[in-house]
Amino acid sequence: DQQVKQNSPSLSVQEGRISILNCDYTNSMFDYFLWYKKYPAEGPTFLISISSIKDKNEDGRFTVFLNKSAKHLSLHIVPSQPGDSAVYFCAALGRYSGAGSYQLTFGKGTKLSVIP
Amino acid sequence: EAGVAQSPRYKIIEKRQSVAFWCNPISGHATLYWYQQILGQGPKLLIQFQNNGVVDDSQLPKDRFSAERLKGVDSTLKIQPAKLEDSAVYLCASRTSTDTQYFGPGTRLTVL
């Protein structure tokens, strides 16, 4: 049962345009959400997060939006730059049935390619 | 501030052999995690430590996997014996009292 879903395995965007990466979750027990960015041969790097009590969090070119009623969040990158090309993982934090602790659950990732 | 350190970065072994991975978390981070990331998937939690105690090992295949964090700092993850399906990247992460986990570069294990 995949509790965090990133339905787009890949996304291509022109440099300077907006990149929108989407994530859906199924468990209402999740109360904190994070986006990680991963380059090849490196570990995931924390990018931005949002608490379930908010609907938007912004950090420079990156903005995360949360729609709790739809159990959906999105990451907007504007303007997109070639250096943003990486795999982006959505992750949700919470305690849920079957889990022994308050833990992070990841989606499968979306590979973003920003074309110069 | 130094990040999470892991070694080795790459390891190739034959099935049924043993292997061990090492992790040094960010200084002062009491909570340490080991994740397994299979190609095309997101990281999956294997075990969580708080200082030198295990908080959650419910997803650790205990018949072959073991982990320890003896002095509440460094940690080792061992697989004995390895199977083909253990081929993955093993990630270590740590955090303080905040919810953000910081990841190391990972160890890529190939089991032949």
Interface residues (C-beta under 8 A of the other chain):
Chain A: V4 Y32 L34 Y36 A41 E42 G43 P44 T45 F46 S49 F89 A91 L93 G98 A99 G100 S101 Q103 L104 T105 F106 G107 K108 G109
Chain B: V4 Q6 R9 Y33 G40 Q41 G42 P43 K44 L45 Q48 V55 D56 D57 S58 L91 A93 D99 T100 Q101 Y102 F103 G104 P105 G106 R108
